[in-house]
Amino acid sequence: MVNLRVKLTFPEDLVRTAVLAQIVRRFDVDPNIRRAAVEEHSGWIICELDGEAGDVEAAMAYLRGEGVGVDLLGDVLES
């Protein structure tokens, strides 16, 4: 299991899309939201993604493919 801290940046067309719900369902990854700012035209979330290493990587690839900016913030913890 890994715990990866990331910043997700959403463009205007994705602000109202439930992409975190999708990664929970599709990849068995648990996002733990630490901070967020969502406005009408953009938004960002700092969260920790918990799950198996391959699932977390697949979830980040999915987010990037959907147009979400994914920036690694370090703090990778393996258990």
C-alpha positions in Angstrom: 0.0 0.0 0.0 1.2 3.5 -0.7 0.0 6.9 0.4 0.8 9.6 -2.2 0.2 13.3 -1.7 -0.8 15.1 -4.9 -2.3 18.4 -6.0 -5.1 18.0 -8.5 -5.9 21.1 -10.7 -9.3 21.2 -12.5 -10.0 23.3 -15.6 -13.4 25.0 -15.9 -15.0 22.1 -17.8 -14.2 19.6 -15.1 -15.0 21.6 -12.0 -18.4 19.9 -11.7 -17.3 16.4 -12.7 -17.0 13.7 -10.0 -13.5 12.5 -11.0 -12.6 11.5 -7.4 -15.7 9.2 -7.2 -14.5 7.6 -10.5 -11.1 6.7 -9.1 -12.6 5.2 -6.0 -14.9 3.0 -8.1 -12.5 2.2 -11.0 -9.2 1.8 -9.2 -10.0 1.1 -5.5 -8.0 4.2 -4.5 -9.1 6.2 -1.4 -8.6 10.0 -1.7 -8.2 11.9 1.5 -8.8 15.6 0.8 -6.5 17.8 2.9 -7.2 21.2 1.3 -9.3 22.4 -1.6 -10.5 25.6 -3.4 -13.2 25.2 -6.0 -14.6 28.1 -7.8 -16.9 28.6 -10.9 -14.0 28.6 -13.4 -11.3 26.4 -11.8 -10.4 24.5 -8.8 -7.7 22.5 -7.0 -7.5 19.8 -4.4 -4.6 18.7 -2.3 -5.2 15.1 -1.3 -3.6 11.9 -0.3 -4.2 8.9 -2.6 -4.1 5.6 -0.7 -4.1 2.2 -2.4 -1.9 -0.4 -4.0 1.0 1.2 -6.0 -0.3 0.0 -9.3 -3.9 1.2 -8.6 -2.6 4.7 -7.5 -0.5 5.0 -10.7 -3.5 3.9 -12.8 -5.7 6.4 -11.1 -3.3 9.3 -11.7 -3.0 8.3 -15.4 -6.8 8.3 -15.6 -7.0 11.7 -14.1 -4.3 13.1 -16.4 -6.2 11.5 -19.4 -9.4 13.3 -18.3 -7.6 16.7 -18.3 -6.9 17.0 -14.6 -3.5 18.4 -13.7 -1.7 16.0 -11.3 1.4 17.3 -9.4 3.3 15.1 -7.0 3.9 16.8 -3.7 6.2 14.1 -2.2 5.5 12.2 1.0 5.2 8.8 -0.5 4.6 6.3 2.4 4.6 2.6 1.9 3.0 0.2 4.4 
